[in-house]
């Protein structure tokens, strides 16, 4: 069964059609179709309350198992995606952004400037990815091998936790 996935692009300009979103489609193209179904895609502005509302809707109403946000993780005053994520999650998953930053540091020292977080709300895993297509894909590729097992555990579908 495919993992129900939502892609949420956080972009002021994208939400006003002033810039084409290329990161969301890049994330979409990176996910293997035999393991992931894209059940939702939306662009929202960098507004804390709107991002929180969207995340809660995706977790509580649509009940997707994975939300991949992109954008809003930098130092700009408008970058509030981590704050929105932290406000709605019940538990943090620090290993995911740690792994992403660690691998990204091998590519660019700017990786240490990412404020991305990851966490769980109900049966949904939320992961903040960078806003650039290249950065988002590089970060996603780091965590993709572990995600199916993590989602299986989260949703109660894991048969065992041992290494294979």
NORNOR-V617514 format. One record per run of one state. SS is the DSSP state (H for helix, E for strand, C for the rest). FROM is the first residue (numbers start at 1). TO is the last residue. Records with the same first field share a line. If there is no record, write none. Layout:
SS = FROM-TO ; FROM-TO
This chain:
C = 1-2 ; 11-11 ; 16-22 ; 31-35 ; 45-47 ; 62-65 ; 71-80 ; 89-90 ; 93-93 ; 106-108 ; 114-117 ; 122-123 ; 130-132 ; 156-164
E = 3-10 ; 36-44 ; 66-70 ; 91-92 ; 118-121 ; 124-129
H = 12-15 ; 23-30 ; 48-61 ; 81-88 ; 94-105 ; 109-113 ; 133-155
